[in-house]
Amino acid sequence: MMIRILLADDHAVVRAGLRALIENEHDMVVVGEASSGSEVVPLAQRLNPTILLCLKCMACRSHHRFSTIIQQFGF
């Protein structure tokens, strides 16, 4: 089973590093990237990831939006 990952971080270099690490795994794929909290919900709804990988500090900036996605998708 392929693990579908949505990366969420406001630093492009962090997302690029995580993507590089994940792409070396045979059972994981990055299905999308969000650079802000406001991008996460629409991307998750559209891409249906298995895992949402985000930094806590980014989540704090839009806590309500992240709470919504956690409830909707069971993250």
Summary of the structure (lengths in Angstrom):
residues: 75
radius of gyration: 11.7
end to end distance: 18.0
largest distance: 34.0
contacts: 205
relative contact order: 0.24
helix: 53%
strand: 23%
